[in-house]
Amino acid sequence: MFRGRYSHSIDPKGRLSIPAKFREVLKTGYGGRLVVVPDEHCLEVYPLEEWEQRIEAKMRDLPVFNPEAKMFGRLYVSKAKDADLDAQGRILLPPDLRAEAALAKEVTFVGGGRTHFEIWDRQRFEEFQRVHQDEFPTVSQKLADLGV
C-alpha cells in the first residue's frame, strides 16, 4: 500500500526520483517494474504485478465485443507505458505522459492507501485539494456507510 504525500522535482531529462517509502515497497515487493498511465488529472503509477492483476486480468474477462470495455481499452489502457526504477530509484517519464498530466517541474506524489500512487503537478494538486476540501466530510460519511 502507498500512503502519504511527497514533493519532488522532475529533472531536465524527464527523470523523477520516487520517494524512499514508495521505492522500498516497489523494490522489495514488486522488483521495481511499473506501469504509468495518465488519468483525468495526473499520472497513476502501478507496480506491474498490480496492473496485470487489477486491470489487465479484468479486461481479459470482459466480453470481446463489450462496447464499454473497448472504449476503456482505447482511452485508458492504450496510454499505459512500462517503466522501471533505475539504480538511483528514478523513473523516466516520457514527454507525452508529462504533457497529458500537465507535469512541469514540481510534482506531488499522492499515496491514497491503495496499490498504486499518483503523480500530480504540484499546483494542480493544491488547486484540486482547495476545490474539493469541503466535500471531504460527505465522502467520509459515504465510506463509513460502506463500512470503511
C-alpha positions as CSV (number, residue, x, y, z in Angstrom):
1,M,0.0,0.0,0.0
2,F,1.1,3.5,-0.8
3,R,0.3,6.3,1.6
4,G,1.3,9.9,2.2
5,R,2.3,12.9,0.1
6,Y,5.8,13.8,-1.0
7,S,7.1,16.7,-3.1
8,H,9.8,16.1,-5.7
9,S,11.1,17.7,-9.0
10,I,11.4,16.3,-12.5
11,D,14.9,16.7,-13.8
12,P,15.6,18.2,-17.3
13,K,15.8,14.7,-18.8
14,G,12.3,13.8,-17.5
15,R,13.6,11.6,-14.7
16,L,11.7,11.6,-11.4
17,S,13.0,10.2,-8.1
18,I,10.5,8.0,-6.4
19,P,10.0,8.8,-2.6
20,A,12.0,6.4,-0.4
21,K,8.9,4.9,1.2
22,F,7.4,4.1,-2.1
23,R,10.7,3.0,-3.6
24,E,11.1,0.5,-0.8
25,V,7.7,-1.1,-1.5
26,L,8.4,-1.2,-5.2
27,K,11.8,-2.8,-5.0
28,T,11.1,-5.3,-2.3
29,G,7.5,-6.3,-3.2
30,Y,7.5,-5.8,-7.0
31,G,11.0,-5.8,-8.4
32,G,10.8,-2.2,-9.5
33,R,8.7,-2.8,-12.6
34,L,5.9,-0.3,-13.1
35,V,3.1,0.8,-15.4
36,V,2.4,4.6,-15.7
37,V,-0.9,5.8,-17.2
38,P,-2.5,9.2,-17.3
39,D,-5.9,9.7,-15.9
40,E,-8.0,12.9,-16.0
41,H,-5.8,14.9,-13.5
42,C,-2.5,13.1,-13.0
43,L,-0.4,10.1,-13.7
44,E,-1.3,6.8,-12.0
45,V,1.7,4.5,-11.2
46,Y,1.0,0.8,-10.7
47,P,3.5,-1.9,-9.8
48,L,3.4,-4.1,-13.0
49,E,2.0,-7.1,-11.0
50,E,-0.9,-5.0,-9.6
51,W,-1.6,-3.6,-13.1
52,E,-1.7,-7.1,-14.6
53,Q,-4.0,-8.4,-11.8
54,R,-6.3,-5.4,-11.3
55,I,-6.6,-4.1,-14.8
56,E,-5.5,-6.5,-17.5
57,A,-6.9,-9.6,-15.9
58,K,-10.3,-8.0,-15.5
59,M,-10.2,-6.7,-19.1
60,R,-9.5,-10.2,-20.4
61,D,-12.6,-11.5,-18.5
62,L,-14.9,-9.0,-20.2
63,P,-16.7,-9.9,-23.5
64,V,-14.6,-9.0,-26.5
65,F,-17.5,-7.1,-28.1
66,N,-18.5,-5.2,-25.0
67,P,-18.5,-1.5,-26.1
68,E,-17.6,-0.1,-22.7
69,A,-14.6,-2.5,-22.4
70,K,-13.5,-1.4,-25.9
71,M,-13.7,2.2,-25.0
72,F,-11.9,1.7,-21.7
73,G,-9.1,-0.1,-23.5
74,R,-8.8,2.5,-26.2
75,L,-9.0,5.6,-24.0
76,Y,-7.2,4.4,-20.8
77,V,-5.3,1.1,-21.2
78,S,-3.7,2.1,-24.5
79,K,-2.0,5.1,-22.9
80,A,-0.2,2.9,-20.3
81,K,3.6,2.7,-20.6
82,D,6.1,0.4,-18.8
83,A,8.7,2.0,-16.6
84,D,11.5,0.6,-14.4
85,L,13.2,2.0,-11.4
86,D,16.8,2.8,-12.2
87,A,19.7,2.3,-9.8
88,Q,19.0,5.7,-8.2
89,G,15.3,4.9,-7.7
90,R,14.1,7.1,-10.5
91,I,11.7,6.6,-13.4
92,L,11.8,8.2,-16.8
93,L,8.5,10.0,-17.7
94,P,8.2,10.3,-21.4
95,P,7.2,13.7,-22.8
96,D,3.8,12.6,-23.9
97,L,2.9,11.4,-20.4
98,R,4.2,14.5,-18.8
99,A,2.2,16.6,-21.2
100,E,-1.0,14.6,-20.7
101,A,-0.8,15.1,-16.9
102,A,0.4,18.8,-17.3
103,L,3.5,18.0,-15.3
104,A,6.1,20.7,-15.3
105,K,8.9,20.5,-12.8
106,E,7.4,20.4,-9.3
107,V,5.2,17.4,-8.5
108,T,3.4,15.9,-5.6
109,F,3.2,12.1,-5.1
110,V,-0.1,11.1,-3.6
111,G,-0.4,7.7,-2.0
112,G,-4.0,7.2,-1.1
113,G,-3.7,3.9,0.8
114,R,-4.1,1.8,-2.3
115,T,-2.0,-0.5,-4.5
116,H,-1.0,2.4,-6.8
117,F,0.0,6.0,-6.3
118,E,-0.4,9.2,-8.3
119,I,1.9,11.9,-9.6
120,W,0.4,15.4,-9.8
121,D,1.7,18.7,-10.9
122,R,2.1,20.4,-7.5
123,Q,0.0,23.5,-8.3
124,R,-2.8,21.3,-9.9
125,F,-2.9,19.1,-6.8
126,E,-3.1,22.1,-4.5
127,E,-6.0,23.5,-6.6
128,F,-7.7,20.1,-6.6
129,Q,-7.4,20.0,-2.8
130,R,-8.6,23.5,-2.3
131,V,-11.7,23.0,-4.6
132,H,-12.7,19.6,-3.1
133,Q,-11.7,20.0,0.6
134,D,-15.3,20.9,1.6
135,E,-16.6,17.6,0.1
136,F,-14.4,15.6,2.5
137,P,-17.0,15.2,5.3
138,T,-19.6,13.9,2.8
139,V,-17.2,11.5,1.2
140,S,-16.0,10.3,4.6
141,Q,-19.6,9.6,5.7
142,K,-20.4,7.7,2.4
143,L,-17.3,5.5,3.0
144,A,-18.3,5.0,6.7
145,D,-21.7,3.8,5.5
146,L,-19.9,1.3,3.3
147,G,-18.0,0.0,6.3
148,V,-14.7,1.7,5.7
